[in-house]
Amino acid sequence: MGQEIAASHFRQHDFQQFQTHIDREMQLLRDWFRDERFSCRQPMAGAELEAWLVDESGLPVAANEIFLERVNLPTVVPELSKFNIEFNVQPQPLAGAGLERLEGEFRELWNRCDRVAADMGASVLAIGILPTVSEKELSLKNVSGMMRFRALNEQVFRVRHGRPLFLDIVGRERLSTEHRDVMLEAGATSFQLHLQVPLDQAVRYYNAATIVSALTVAVGANSPFLFGKQLWEETRIPLFEQAVDLDGPLRRVTLGSGFVRESLEEVFLENRSHYSVLLPFVQDVPPEFLPHVRLHNGTIWRWNRPLIGFDADG
């Protein structure tokens, strides 16, 4: 999902090539679903946690490049803004002590990162929306150095024909503003669970995740403040939806168009049919690894998102 790319500017030829590659890979994917070629391993779990760098007053610190250099771990990576970092843990079987192992790895990563931050006069903080961050700070001057992020900004505003993004959230107070880059998205950070299940259970798990989404938000809502306004109890929802708002039949940030009926292939077909390509980065990778399908799906922010990965045995 956070895959880096090697270009930030694209031409019409790039889009045409990308369409050819993704169509070929979609045919492969269709065959795999038909032939049930996916892993039958028992459920595995992994996770990623997005966090902020803050100073002793709780203000954001735009220093993730220096921080990541000092941490020097492949499992701790940049996020959209220089204020943010992301922790990743190795997937574990859910049976037995799987959750305990996940928690232990997170704790070890967190403690190491907190020590590095302390040496910089800062600390790491896991929070949905940092109440102290200002709209002015969420600008391209604070975008992380990855090419992917600059390309995403360019392509979003290409699709919008240069029109600014409008943020209008009505809660206990009202916040109304316009923004000229995608950095509003950096205002929302999260804890994301990854669940690998056998193919014959995937539809059931996906639909169950959709059903419990409302309950999960109700129990865990924790982001009422943004830019000095008290808004929704979980303001990340409208913030994220409006931060990458593009014209099209479906929202780019979405629960999708309904339950899956027969196969998760339906989600990938919907992604291909209803969402324009944002990052047409053509890769010299065998189609069996679905590089273009996976890159395209990484620019559609489903609250519950089916992903395709590869185990060591392929």
C-alpha positions, 0 to 999 in steps of 0.5 A, a space after each residue: 500500500 505504501 509502495 514507492 515509485 520512481 517517477 512523479 510526472 506522467 504522460 498520456 503514454 504512461 496511462 495507456 501502457 499502465 492500462 494494458 498491464 493492469 488489464 493483463 493482470 486482471 485476467 490473471 487474477 480472474 483465473 486465480 479466483 476461478 481456479 482457487 489458487 490462493 493460500 489455504 493457510 489458517 488465519 494470520 494477523 499483522 498490523 501497522 501503526 501510524 504515529 506522530 513526532 511531537 515536542 515537549 509541548 505536544 506540537 508536531 515536529 517535522 523531522 521524520 527523515 532524521 528520525 528514521 535514519 537514526 532508527 534504521 529499521 525497515 519496519 519503521 517507515 515514513 508517512 505522508 507528512 514529515 510529522 508522521 511515521 509508521 510501525 509495521 510488525 511481522 505477521 503471526 499465526 492467530 492461534 496460540 500466542 499470536 496476538 501476544 507476539 504482535 503486541 510484544 513486537 510493537 512494544 519493542 519497536 515503540 520503546 526503541 523509537 521513543 528512545 531515539 525521539 527522546 535523543 532528538 528532544 521529541 517523543 512518539 505519540 499514537 493519536 487519531 488527530 493531533 489537536 495541536 496541528 494547524 492547517 498551515 503546517 499540513 502543506 507541501 513544505 512538510 511532505 515526506 521525501 518519497 516520490 509517491 507522495 508528490 506524484 499523488 498530489 500532482 495527480 489528484 489536482 490533475 483530476 480536479 483540474 486544479 480546483 482546491 479541496 473543500 473541507 466542510 465538517 459540521 459537528 458541535 462546531 463547523 469547520 469550513 476551509 479550502 486546501 490546495 494540496 493533499 496534505 489534509 490526509 496527513 491529519 488523520 493517523 490510524 492503527 490498521 489490522 491485517 488479516 489473512 484468511 483462507 479463500 473459502 472464508 474471505 467473503 464471510 470475513 470481509 462482509 463481517 468487517 463491513 457489518 462491525 465497522 459502525 460498532 468499531 467506530 462507536 467503541 473507539 471514536 477518539 478524534 473530536 478536535 481539528 484546527 481548534 474546532 470540536 467536530 465529530 467524535 470521530 472526525 477522521 471519517 469526514 477529514 479523510 473522505 474530503 481530503 482526497 475527494 475526486 470526481 467519479 461514480 464512487 468516493 475514493 475513501 469508501 466502504 464500497 458499494 455493498 456486501 460481496 456476494 460470491 468472491 472478493 474478485 468483485 472488489 477488484 473488478 469494482 476498483 478497475 471499473 469505477 476508479 481512474 488510475 492515479 499513479 500510472 507507474 509502469 514496472 518491469 515486474 512479471 505480471 504474476 506479481 500483479 504489480 499494477 493491480 496492487 499499485 492501483 488498489 493502493 490509491 483507493 482507500 477502502 475502510 476495509 480493503 482486500 489486499 493481495 500479497 505473496 507468501 514465501 512459497 509464492 
